[in-house]
Amino acid sequence: MAFESWHDFIAMGGYGFYVWLSFAGTFFALAGLMIHTMLVRKNLRKLCAQEAARQQRLARRKQQRSSKA
């Protein structure tokens, strides 16, 4: 093992603060990206469903108008 104890592992030869800060920053950036992606995806699915419903309503209206004429 490269480190003598867990304390040495955490300290990383005096650079532990920077190492663990970079890990935490990366983790939070990736977590934020995942959350943002899920929210955007949910919104896009909602918009697609609304557009499909609109297209169906328009098609029904067009069919009703053509059957009346």
mmJSON file of the N, C-alpha and C atoms, coordinates in Angstrom:
{"data_MODEL":{"atom_site":{
"group_PDB":["ATOM","ATOM","ATOM","ATOM","ATOM","ATOM","ATOM","ATOM","ATOM","ATOM","ATOM","ATOM","ATOM","ATOM","ATOM","ATOM","ATOM","ATOM","ATOM","ATOM","ATOM","ATOM","ATOM","ATOM","ATOM","ATOM","ATOM","ATOM","ATOM","ATOM","ATOM","ATOM","ATOM","ATOM","ATOM","ATOM","ATOM","ATOM","ATOM","ATOM","ATOM","ATOM","ATOM","ATOM","ATOM","ATOM","ATOM","ATOM","ATOM","ATOM","ATOM","ATOM","ATOM","ATOM","ATOM","ATOM","ATOM","ATOM","ATOM","ATOM","ATOM","ATOM","ATOM","ATOM","ATOM","ATOM","ATOM","ATOM","ATOM","ATOM","ATOM","ATOM","ATOM","ATOM","ATOM","ATOM","ATOM","ATOM","ATOM","ATOM","ATOM","ATOM","ATOM","ATOM","ATOM","ATOM","ATOM","ATOM","ATOM","ATOM","ATOM","ATOM","ATOM","ATOM","ATOM","ATOM","ATOM","ATOM","ATOM","ATOM","ATOM","ATOM","ATOM","ATOM","ATOM","ATOM","ATOM","ATOM","ATOM","ATOM","ATOM","ATOM","ATOM","ATOM","ATOM","ATOM","ATOM","ATOM","ATOM","ATOM","ATOM","ATOM","ATOM","ATOM","ATOM","ATOM","ATOM","ATOM","ATOM","ATOM","ATOM","ATOM","ATOM","ATOM","ATOM","ATOM","ATOM","ATOM","ATOM","ATOM","ATOM","ATOM","ATOM","ATOM","ATOM","ATOM","ATOM","ATOM","ATOM","ATOM","ATOM","ATOM","ATOM","ATOM","ATOM","ATOM","ATOM","ATOM","ATOM","ATOM","ATOM","ATOM","ATOM","ATOM","ATOM","ATOM","ATOM","ATOM","ATOM","ATOM","ATOM","ATOM","ATOM","ATOM","ATOM","ATOM","ATOM","ATOM","ATOM","ATOM","ATOM","ATOM","ATOM","ATOM","ATOM","ATOM","ATOM","ATOM","ATOM","ATOM","ATOM","ATOM","ATOM","ATOM","ATOM","ATOM","ATOM","ATOM","ATOM","ATOM","ATOM","ATOM","ATOM","ATOM","ATOM","ATOM","ATOM"],
"id":[1,2,3,4,5,6,7,8,9,10,11,12,13,14,15,16,17,18,19,20,21,22,23,24,25,26,27,28,29,30,31,32,33,34,35,36,37,38,39,40,41,42,43,44,45,46,47,48,49,50,51,52,53,54,55,56,57,58,59,60,61,62,63,64,65,66,67,68,69,70,71,72,73,74,75,76,77,78,79,80,81,82,83,84,85,86,87,88,89,90,91,92,93,94,95,96,97,98,99,100,101,102,103,104,105,106,107,108,109,110,111,112,113,114,115,116,117,118,119,120,121,122,123,124,125,126,127,128,129,130,131,132,133,134,135,136,137,138,139,140,141,142,143,144,145,146,147,148,149,150,151,152,153,154,155,156,157,158,159,160,161,162,163,164,165,166,167,168,169,170,171,172,173,174,175,176,177,178,179,180,181,182,183,184,185,186,187,188,189,190,191,192,193,194,195,196,197,198,199,200,201,202,203,204,205,206,207],
"type_symbol":["N","C","C","N","C","C","N","C","C","N","C","C","N","C","C","N","C","C","N","C","C","N","C","C","N","C","C","N","C","C","N","C","C","N","C","C","N","C","C","N","C","C","N","C","C","N","C","C","N","C","C","N","C","C","N","C","C","N","C","C","N","C","C","N","C","C","N","C","C","N","C","C","N","C","C","N","C","C","N","C","C","N","C","C","N","C","C","N","C","C","N","C","C","N","C","C","N","C","C","N","C","C","N","C","C","N","C","C","N","C","C","N","C","C","N","C","C","N","C","C","N","C","C","N","C","C","N","C","C","N","C","C","N","C","C","N","C","C","N","C","C","N","C","C","N","C","C","N","C","C","N","C","C","N","C","C","N","C","C","N","C","C","N","C","C","N","C","C","N","C","C","N","C","C","N","C","C","N","C","C","N","C","C","N","C","C","N","C","C","N","C","C","N","C","C","N","C","C","N","C","C","N","C","C","N","C","C"],
"label_atom_id":["N","CA","C","N","CA","C","N","CA","C","N","CA","C","N","CA","C","N","CA","C","N","CA","C","N","CA","C","N","CA","C","N","CA","C","N","CA","C","N","CA","C","N","CA","C","N","CA","C","N","CA","C","N","CA","C","N","CA","C","N","CA","C","N","CA","C","N","CA","C","N","CA","C","N","CA","C","N","CA","C","N","CA","C","N","CA","C","N","CA","C","N","CA","C","N","CA","C","N","CA","C","N","CA","C","N","CA","C","N","CA","C","N","CA","C","N","CA","C","N","CA","C","N","CA","C","N","CA","C","N","CA","C","N","CA","C","N","CA","C","N","CA","C","N","CA","C","N","CA","C","N","CA","C","N","CA","C","N","CA","C","N","CA","C","N","CA","C","N","CA","C","N","CA","C","N","CA","C","N","CA","C","N","CA","C","N","CA","C","N","CA","C","N","CA","C","N","CA","C","N","CA","C","N","CA","C","N","CA","C","N","CA","C","N","CA","C","N","CA","C","N","CA","C","N","CA","C","N","CA","C","N","CA","C","N","CA","C","N","CA","C"],
"label_alt_id":[null,null,null,null,null,null,null,null,null,null,null,null,null,null,null,null,null,null,null,null,null,null,null,null,null,null,null,null,null,null,null,null,null,null,null,null,null,null,null,null,null,null,null,null,null,null,null,null,null,null,null,null,null,null,null,null,null,null,null,null,null,null,null,null,null,null,null,null,null,null,null,null,null,null,null,null,null,null,null,null,null,null,null,null,null,null,null,null,null,null,null,null,null,null,null,null,null,null,null,null,null,null,null,null,null,null,null,null,null,null,null,null,null,null,null,null,null,null,null,null,null,null,null,null,null,null,null,null,null,null,null,null,null,null,null,null,null,null,null,null,null,null,null,null,null,null,null,null,null,null,null,null,null,null,null,null,null,null,null,null,null,null,null,null,null,null,null,null,null,null,null,null,null,null,null,null,null,null,null,null,null,null,null,null,null,null,null,null,null,null,null,null,null,null,null,null,null,null,null,null,null,null,null,null,null,null,null],
"label_comp_id":["MET","MET","MET","ALA","ALA","ALA","PHE","PHE","PHE","GLU","GLU","GLU","SER","SER","SER","TRP","TRP","TRP","HIS","HIS","HIS","ASP","ASP","ASP","PHE","PHE","PHE","ILE","ILE","ILE","ALA","ALA","ALA","MET","MET","MET","GLY","GLY","GLY","GLY","GLY","GLY","TYR","TYR","TYR","GLY","GLY","GLY","PHE","PHE","PHE","TYR","TYR","TYR","VAL","VAL","VAL","TRP","TRP","TRP","LEU","LEU","LEU","SER","SER","SER","PHE","PHE","PHE","ALA","ALA","ALA","GLY","GLY","GLY","THR","THR","THR","PHE","PHE","PHE","PHE","PHE","PHE","ALA","ALA","ALA","LEU","LEU","LEU","ALA","ALA","ALA","GLY","GLY","GLY","LEU","LEU","LEU","MET","MET","MET","ILE","ILE","ILE","HIS","HIS","HIS","THR","THR","THR","MET","MET","MET","LEU","LEU","LEU","VAL","VAL","VAL","ARG","ARG","ARG","LYS","LYS","LYS","ASN","ASN","ASN","LEU","LEU","LEU","ARG","ARG","ARG","LYS","LYS","LYS","LEU","LEU","LEU","CYS","CYS","CYS","ALA","ALA","ALA","GLN","GLN","GLN","GLU","GLU","GLU","ALA","ALA","ALA","ALA","ALA","ALA","ARG","ARG","ARG","GLN","GLN","GLN","GLN","GLN","GLN","ARG","ARG","ARG","LEU","LEU","LEU","ALA","ALA","ALA","ARG","ARG","ARG","ARG","ARG","ARG","LYS","LYS","LYS","GLN","GLN","GLN","GLN","GLN","GLN","ARG","ARG","ARG","SER","SER","SER","SER","SER","SER","LYS","LYS","LYS","ALA","ALA","ALA"],
"label_asym_id":["A","A","A","A","A","A","A","A","A","A","A","A","A","A","A","A","A","A","A","A","A","A","A","A","A","A","A","A","A","A","A","A","A","A","A","A","A","A","A","A","A","A","A","A","A","A","A","A","A","A","A","A","A","A","A","A","A","A","A","A","A","A","A","A","A","A","A","A","A","A","A","A","A","A","A","A","A","A","A","A","A","A","A","A","A","A","A","A","A","A","A","A","A","A","A","A","A","A","A","A","A","A","A","A","A","A","A","A","A","A","A","A","A","A","A","A","A","A","A","A","A","A","A","A","A","A","A","A","A","A","A","A","A","A","A","A","A","A","A","A","A","A","A","A","A","A","A","A","A","A","A","A","A","A","A","A","A","A","A","A","A","A","A","A","A","A","A","A","A","A","A","A","A","A","A","A","A","A","A","A","A","A","A","A","A","A","A","A","A","A","A","A","A","A","A","A","A","A","A","A","A","A","A","A","A","A","A"],
"label_entity_id":["1","1","1","1","1","1","1","1","1","1","1","1","1","1","1","1","1","1","1","1","1","1","1","1","1","1","1","1","1","1","1","1","1","1","1","1","1","1","1","1","1","1","1","1","1","1","1","1","1","1","1","1","1","1","1","1","1","1","1","1","1","1","1","1","1","1","1","1","1","1","1","1","1","1","1","1","1","1","1","1","1","1","1","1","1","1","1","1","1","1","1","1","1","1","1","1","1","1","1","1","1","1","1","1","1","1","1","1","1","1","1","1","1","1","1","1","1","1","1","1","1","1","1","1","1","1","1","1","1","1","1","1","1","1","1","1","1","1","1","1","1","1","1","1","1","1","1","1","1","1","1","1","1","1","1","1","1","1","1","1","1","1","1","1","1","1","1","1","1","1","1","1","1","1","1","1","1","1","1","1","1","1","1","1","1","1","1","1","1","1","1","1","1","1","1","1","1","1","1","1","1","1","1","1","1","1","1"],
"label_seq_id":[1,1,1,2,2,2,3,3,3,4,4,4,5,5,5,6,6,6,7,7,7,8,8,8,9,9,9,10,10,10,11,11,11,12,12,12,13,13,13,14,14,14,15,15,15,16,16,16,17,17,17,18,18,18,19,19,19,20,20,20,21,21,21,22,22,22,23,23,23,24,24,24,25,25,25,26,26,26,27,27,27,28,28,28,29,29,29,30,30,30,31,31,31,32,32,32,33,33,33,34,34,34,35,35,35,36,36,36,37,37,37,38,38,38,39,39,39,40,40,40,41,41,41,42,42,42,43,43,43,44,44,44,45,45,45,46,46,46,47,47,47,48,48,48,49,49,49,50,50,50,51,51,51,52,52,52,53,53,53,54,54,54,55,55,55,56,56,56,57,57,57,58,58,58,59,59,59,60,60,60,61,61,61,62,62,62,63,63,63,64,64,64,65,65,65,66,66,66,67,67,67,68,68,68,69,69,69],
"pdbx_PDB_ins_code":[null,null,null,null,null,null,null,null,null,null,null,null,null,null,null,null,null,null,null,null,null,null,null,null,null,null,null,null,null,null,null,null,null,null,null,null,null,null,null,null,null,null,null,null,null,null,null,null,null,null,null,null,null,null,null,null,null,null,null,null,null,null,null,null,null,null,null,null,null,null,null,null,null,null,null,null,null,null,null,null,null,null,null,null,null,null,null,null,null,null,null,null,null,null,null,null,null,null,null,null,null,null,null,null,null,null,null,null,null,null,null,null,null,null,null,null,null,null,null,null,null,null,null,null,null,null,null,null,null,null,null,null,null,null,null,null,null,null,null,null,null,null,null,null,null,null,null,null,null,null,null,null,null,null,null,null,null,null,null,null,null,null,null,null,null,null,null,null,null,null,null,null,null,null,null,null,null,null,null,null,null,null,null,null,null,null,null,null,null,null,null,null,null,null,null,null,null,null,null,null,null,null,null,null,null,null,null],
"Cartn_x":[0.843,0.0,0.895,0.501,1.325,1.307,0.295,0.176,0.287,0.871,1.075,-0.198,-1.09,-2.319,-3.417,-4.625,-5.744,-5.521,-4.914,-4.628,-3.689,-2.687,-1.778,-2.524,-3.444,-4.232,-5.087,-5.738,-6.577,-5.717,-4.539,-3.664,-3.005,-2.82,-2.224,-0.894,-0.075,1.244,1.185,0.169,0.034,-0.856,-1.259,-2.109,-3.548,-3.894,-5.224,-6.349,-6.186,-7.244,-7.571,-6.554,-6.76,-7.289,-6.769,-7.215,-8.695,-9.074,-10.456,-11.401,-10.902,-11.712,-11.996,-11.011,-11.23,-12.192,-12.093,-13.049,-14.468,-14.61,-15.937,-16.491,-15.665,-16.109,-16.569,-15.809,-16.174,-17.475,-17.613,-18.833,-20.056,-19.963,-21.107,-21.409,-20.377,-20.61,-21.332,-20.901,-21.553,-22.97,-23.16,-24.503,-25.427,-24.931,-25.73,-26.075,-25.121,-25.372,-26.428,-26.369,-27.362,-28.753,-28.848,-30.149,-30.698,-29.848,-30.284,-30.773,-30.033,-30.423,-31.767,-31.993,-33.269,-34.422,-34.21,-35.271,-35.577,-34.543,-34.751,-35.461,-35.054,-35.682,-37.171,-37.475,-38.867,-39.679,-39.102,-39.781,-39.989,-38.989,-39.124,-40.198,-40.251,-41.3,-42.691,-42.811,-44.089,-44.468,-43.502,-43.774,-44.129,-43.472,-43.779,-45.195,-45.581,-46.931,-47.965,-47.689,-48.605,-48.723,-47.606,-47.629,-48.381,-48.206,-48.929,-50.435,-50.829,-52.248,-52.798,-52.017,-52.438,-52.63,-51.705,-51.812,-53.06,-53.362,-54.559,-55.822,-55.851,-57.013,-57.194,-56.102,-56.188,-56.68,-56.196,-56.619,-58.11,-58.588,-60.014,-60.867,-60.429,-61.181,-61.231,-60.115,-60.057,-60.995,-61.024,-61.888,-63.365,-63.681,-65.064,-65.516,-64.655,-65.014,-65.208,-64.372,-64.5,-65.745,-66.157,-67.35,-68.64,-68.593,-69.762,-69.979,-68.906,-69.023,-69.503],
"Cartn_y":[-1.166,0.0,1.238,2.27,3.464,4.337,4.187,5.009,4.12,4.671,3.912,3.78,4.777,4.747,5.495,5.422,6.148,7.654,8.09,9.513,9.993,9.202,9.557,9.583,8.646,8.609,9.87,10.265,11.465,12.712,12.767,13.931,14.031,12.934,12.891,13.654,13.44,14.069,15.584,16.093,17.536,18.187,17.444,17.983,17.498,16.894,16.309,17.299,18.521,19.528,19.763,19.931,20.216,18.992,17.83,16.593,16.342,16.389,16.087,17.207,18.444,19.549,19.36,18.896,18.654,17.489,16.448,15.343,15.815,16.611,17.114,18.032,18.907,19.801,19.038,18.027,17.203,16.461,15.894,15.168,16.081,17.286,18.197,18.714,18.924,19.356,18.267,17.027,15.92,15.685,15.8,15.637,16.735,17.97,19.075,18.869,18.368,18.087,17.001,15.974,14.898,15.414,16.216,16.762,17.67,18.526,19.421,18.624,17.585,16.752,16.078,15.575,14.925,15.925,17.145,18.156,18.582,18.766,19.151,18.027,16.8,15.653,15.56,15.764,15.727,16.814,18.008,19.118,18.835,18.274,17.95,16.891,15.905,14.881,15.491,16.412,17.094,17.911,18.644,19.442,18.571,17.442,16.517,15.96,15.619,15.11,16.189,17.428,18.53,18.749,18.685,18.881,17.746,16.525,15.392,15.549,15.98,16.196,17.317,18.36,19.471,18.979,18.184,17.654,16.779,15.997,15.155,16.006,17.061,17.963,18.631,19.076,19.724,18.743,17.504,16.497,16.192,16.1,15.855,17.003,18.244,19.405,19.428,19.13,19.117,18.039,16.884,15.789,16.164,16.805,17.226,18.245,19.192,20.222,19.617,18.631,18.013,17.126,16.541,15.679,16.534,17.762,18.648,19.257,19.443,20.111,19.235],
"Cartn_z":[0.0,0.0,0.0,-0.711,-0.849,0.4,1.226,2.433,3.661,4.7,5.938,6.76,6.68,7.466,6.711,7.26,6.646,6.747,7.823,7.973,6.861,6.548,5.451,4.11,3.962,2.731,2.603,3.684,3.678,3.457,4.088,3.987,2.611,1.914,0.579,0.513,1.497,1.492,1.606,2.258,2.439,1.393,0.378,-0.686,-0.592,0.509,0.681,0.494,1.009,0.866,-0.601,-1.418,-2.836,-3.589,-3.235,-3.887,-3.598,-2.32,-1.951,-2.39,-2.416,-2.928,-4.421,-5.174,-6.598,-6.818,-6.001,-6.096,-5.795,-4.733,-4.365,-5.45,-5.994,-7.062,-8.289,-8.658,-9.808,-9.546,-8.351,-8.004,-8.092,-7.499,-7.509,-8.91,-9.71,-11.097,-11.884,-11.736,-12.448,-11.928,-10.623,-10.064,-10.576,-10.624,-11.159,-12.623,-13.394,-14.804,-14.978,-14.137,-14.21,-13.863,-12.822,-12.415,-13.507,-14.058,-15.134,-16.337,-16.698,-17.833,-17.592,-16.388,-16.084,-16.158,-15.663,-15.71,-17.138,-17.947,-19.343,-20.093,-19.847,-20.508,-20.149,-18.864,-18.416,-19.112,-19.214,-19.866,-21.359,-22.024,-23.448,-23.692,-22.82,-22.968,-22.805,-21.857,-21.635,-22.866,-23.427,-24.623,-25.825,-25.959,-27.06,-26.928,-25.711,-25.486,-25.792,-25.396,-25.695,-27.198,-27.901,-29.353,-30.046,-29.58,-30.171,-29.944,-28.758,-28.476,-29.358,-29.55,-30.423,-31.853,-32.343,-33.708,-33.853,-32.838,-32.887,-32.904,-32.091,-32.087,-33.441,-34.036,-35.344,-36.421,-36.351,-37.327,-37.167,-35.919,-35.686,-36.211,-35.968,-36.465,-37.978,-38.584,-40.046,-40.598,-39.953,-40.393,-40.202,-39.093,-38.847,-39.863,-40.203,-41.197,-42.584,-42.927,-44.249,-44.327,-43.202,-43.233,-43.261,-42.75,-42.776,-44.151,-44.876,-46.173,-47.273],
"occupancy":[1.0,1.0,1.0,1.0,1.0,1.0,1.0,1.0,1.0,1.0,1.0,1.0,1.0,1.0,1.0,1.0,1.0,1.0,1.0,1.0,1.0,1.0,1.0,1.0,1.0,1.0,1.0,1.0,1.0,1.0,1.0,1.0,1.0,1.0,1.0,1.0,1.0,1.0,1.0,1.0,1.0,1.0,1.0,1.0,1.0,1.0,1.0,1.0,1.0,1.0,1.0,1.0,1.0,1.0,1.0,1.0,1.0,1.0,1.0,1.0,1.0,1.0,1.0,1.0,1.0,1.0,1.0,1.0,1.0,1.0,1.0,1.0,1.0,1.0,1.0,1.0,1.0,1.0,1.0,1.0,1.0,1.0,1.0,1.0,1.0,1.0,1.0,1.0,1.0,1.0,1.0,1.0,1.0,1.0,1.0,1.0,1.0,1.0,1.0,1.0,1.0,1.0,1.0,1.0,1.0,1.0,1.0,1.0,1.0,1.0,1.0,1.0,1.0,1.0,1.0,1.0,1.0,1.0,1.0,1.0,1.0,1.0,1.0,1.0,1.0,1.0,1.0,1.0,1.0,1.0,1.0,1.0,1.0,1.0,1.0,1.0,1.0,1.0,1.0,1.0,1.0,1.0,1.0,1.0,1.0,1.0,1.0,1.0,1.0,1.0,1.0,1.0,1.0,1.0,1.0,1.0,1.0,1.0,1.0,1.0,1.0,1.0,1.0,1.0,1.0,1.0,1.0,1.0,1.0,1.0,1.0,1.0,1.0,1.0,1.0,1.0,1.0,1.0,1.0,1.0,1.0,1.0,1.0,1.0,1.0,1.0,1.0,1.0,1.0,1.0,1.0,1.0,1.0,1.0,1.0,1.0,1.0,1.0,1.0,1.0,1.0,1.0,1.0,1.0,1.0,1.0,1.0],
"B_iso_or_equiv":[0.0,0.0,0.0,0.0,0.0,0.0,0.0,0.0,0.0,0.0,0.0,0.0,0.0,0.0,0.0,0.0,0.0,0.0,0.0,0.0,0.0,0.0,0.0,0.0,0.0,0.0,0.0,0.0,0.0,0.0,0.0,0.0,0.0,0.0,0.0,0.0,0.0,0.0,0.0,0.0,0.0,0.0,0.0,0.0,0.0,0.0,0.0,0.0,0.0,0.0,0.0,0.0,0.0,0.0,0.0,0.0,0.0,0.0,0.0,0.0,0.0,0.0,0.0,0.0,0.0,0.0,0.0,0.0,0.0,0.0,0.0,0.0,0.0,0.0,0.0,0.0,0.0,0.0,0.0,0.0,0.0,0.0,0.0,0.0,0.0,0.0,0.0,0.0,0.0,0.0,0.0,0.0,0.0,0.0,0.0,0.0,0.0,0.0,0.0,0.0,0.0,0.0,0.0,0.0,0.0,0.0,0.0,0.0,0.0,0.0,0.0,0.0,0.0,0.0,0.0,0.0,0.0,0.0,0.0,0.0,0.0,0.0,0.0,0.0,0.0,0.0,0.0,0.0,0.0,0.0,0.0,0.0,0.0,0.0,0.0,0.0,0.0,0.0,0.0,0.0,0.0,0.0,0.0,0.0,0.0,0.0,0.0,0.0,0.0,0.0,0.0,0.0,0.0,0.0,0.0,0.0,0.0,0.0,0.0,0.0,0.0,0.0,0.0,0.0,0.0,0.0,0.0,0.0,0.0,0.0,0.0,0.0,0.0,0.0,0.0,0.0,0.0,0.0,0.0,0.0,0.0,0.0,0.0,0.0,0.0,0.0,0.0,0.0,0.0,0.0,0.0,0.0,0.0,0.0,0.0,0.0,0.0,0.0,0.0,0.0,0.0,0.0,0.0,0.0,0.0,0.0,0.0],
"pdbx_formal_charge":[null,null,null,null,null,null,null,null,null,null,null,null,null,null,null,null,null,null,null,null,null,null,null,null,null,null,null,null,null,null,null,null,null,null,null,null,null,null,null,null,null,null,null,null,null,null,null,null,null,null,null,null,null,null,null,null,null,null,null,null,null,null,null,null,null,null,null,null,null,null,null,null,null,null,null,null,null,null,null,null,null,null,null,null,null,null,null,null,null,null,null,null,null,null,null,null,null,null,null,null,null,null,null,null,null,null,null,null,null,null,null,null,null,null,null,null,null,null,null,null,null,null,null,null,null,null,null,null,null,null,null,null,null,null,null,null,null,null,null,null,null,null,null,null,null,null,null,null,null,null,null,null,null,null,null,null,null,null,null,null,null,null,null,null,null,null,null,null,null,null,null,null,null,null,null,null,null,null,null,null,null,null,null,null,null,null,null,null,null,null,null,null,null,null,null,null,null,null,null,null,null,null,null,null,null,null,null],
"auth_seq_id":[1,1,1,2,2,2,3,3,3,4,4,4,5,5,5,6,6,6,7,7,7,8,8,8,9,9,9,10,10,10,11,11,11,12,12,12,13,13,13,14,14,14,15,15,15,16,16,16,17,17,17,18,18,18,19,19,19,20,20,20,21,21,21,22,22,22,23,23,23,24,24,24,25,25,25,26,26,26,27,27,27,28,28,28,29,29,29,30,30,30,31,31,31,32,32,32,33,33,33,34,34,34,35,35,35,36,36,36,37,37,37,38,38,38,39,39,39,40,40,40,41,41,41,42,42,42,43,43,43,44,44,44,45,45,45,46,46,46,47,47,47,48,48,48,49,49,49,50,50,50,51,51,51,52,52,52,53,53,53,54,54,54,55,55,55,56,56,56,57,57,57,58,58,58,59,59,59,60,60,60,61,61,61,62,62,62,63,63,63,64,64,64,65,65,65,66,66,66,67,67,67,68,68,68,69,69,69],
"auth_comp_id":["MET","MET","MET","ALA","ALA","ALA","PHE","PHE","PHE","GLU","GLU","GLU","SER","SER","SER","TRP","TRP","TRP","HIS","HIS","HIS","ASP","ASP","ASP","PHE","PHE","PHE","ILE","ILE","ILE","ALA","ALA","ALA","MET","MET","MET","GLY","GLY","GLY","GLY","GLY","GLY","TYR","TYR","TYR","GLY","GLY","GLY","PHE","PHE","PHE","TYR","TYR","TYR","VAL","VAL","VAL","TRP","TRP","TRP","LEU","LEU","LEU","SER","SER","SER","PHE","PHE","PHE","ALA","ALA","ALA","GLY","GLY","GLY","THR","THR","THR","PHE","PHE","PHE","PHE","PHE","PHE","ALA","ALA","ALA","LEU","LEU","LEU","ALA","ALA","ALA","GLY","GLY","GLY","LEU","LEU","LEU","MET","MET","MET","ILE","ILE","ILE","HIS","HIS","HIS","THR","THR","THR","MET","MET","MET","LEU","LEU","LEU","VAL","VAL","VAL","ARG","ARG","ARG","LYS","LYS","LYS","ASN","ASN","ASN","LEU","LEU","LEU","ARG","ARG","ARG","LYS","LYS","LYS","LEU","LEU","LEU","CYS","CYS","CYS","ALA","ALA","ALA","GLN","GLN","GLN","GLU","GLU","GLU","ALA","ALA","ALA","ALA","ALA","ALA","ARG","ARG","ARG","GLN","GLN","GLN","GLN","GLN","GLN","ARG","ARG","ARG","LEU","LEU","LEU","ALA","ALA","ALA","ARG","ARG","ARG","ARG","ARG","ARG","LYS","LYS","LYS","GLN","GLN","GLN","GLN","GLN","GLN","ARG","ARG","ARG","SER","SER","SER","SER","SER","SER","LYS","LYS","LYS","ALA","ALA","ALA"],
"auth_asym_id":["A","A","A","A","A","A","A","A","A","A","A","A","A","A","A","A","A","A","A","A","A","A","A","A","A","A","A","A","A","A","A","A","A","A","A","A","A","A","A","A","A","A","A","A","A","A","A","A","A","A","A","A","A","A","A","A","A","A","A","A","A","A","A","A","A","A","A","A","A","A","A","A","A","A","A","A","A","A","A","A","A","A","A","A","A","A","A","A","A","A","A","A","A","A","A","A","A","A","A","A","A","A","A","A","A","A","A","A","A","A","A","A","A","A","A","A","A","A","A","A","A","A","A","A","A","A","A","A","A","A","A","A","A","A","A","A","A","A","A","A","A","A","A","A","A","A","A","A","A","A","A","A","A","A","A","A","A","A","A","A","A","A","A","A","A","A","A","A","A","A","A","A","A","A","A","A","A","A","A","A","A","A","A","A","A","A","A","A","A","A","A","A","A","A","A","A","A","A","A","A","A","A","A","A","A","A","A"],
"auth_atom_id":["N","CA","C","N","CA","C","N","CA","C","N","CA","C","N","CA","C","N","CA","C","N","CA","C","N","CA","C","N","CA","C","N","CA","C","N","CA","C","N","CA","C","N","CA","C","N","CA","C","N","CA","C","N","CA","C","N","CA","C","N","CA","C","N","CA","C","N","CA","C","N","CA","C","N","CA","C","N","CA","C","N","CA","C","N","CA","C","N","CA","C","N","CA","C","N","CA","C","N","CA","C","N","CA","C","N","CA","C","N","CA","C","N","CA","C","N","CA","C","N","CA","C","N","CA","C","N","CA","C","N","CA","C","N","CA","C","N","CA","C","N","CA","C","N","CA","C","N","CA","C","N","CA","C","N","CA","C","N","CA","C","N","CA","C","N","CA","C","N","CA","C","N","CA","C","N","CA","C","N","CA","C","N","CA","C","N","CA","C","N","CA","C","N","CA","C","N","CA","C","N","CA","C","N","CA","C","N","CA","C","N","CA","C","N","CA","C","N","CA","C","N","CA","C","N","CA","C","N","CA","C","N","CA","C","N","CA","C","N","CA","C"],
"pdbx_PDB_model_num":[1,1,1,1,1,1,1,1,1,1,1,1,1,1,1,1,1,1,1,1,1,1,1,1,1,1,1,1,1,1,1,1,1,1,1,1,1,1,1,1,1,1,1,1,1,1,1,1,1,1,1,1,1,1,1,1,1,1,1,1,1,1,1,1,1,1,1,1,1,1,1,1,1,1,1,1,1,1,1,1,1,1,1,1,1,1,1,1,1,1,1,1,1,1,1,1,1,1,1,1,1,1,1,1,1,1,1,1,1,1,1,1,1,1,1,1,1,1,1,1,1,1,1,1,1,1,1,1,1,1,1,1,1,1,1,1,1,1,1,1,1,1,1,1,1,1,1,1,1,1,1,1,1,1,1,1,1,1,1,1,1,1,1,1,1,1,1,1,1,1,1,1,1,1,1,1,1,1,1,1,1,1,1,1,1,1,1,1,1,1,1,1,1,1,1,1,1,1,1,1,1,1,1,1,1,1,1]
}}}
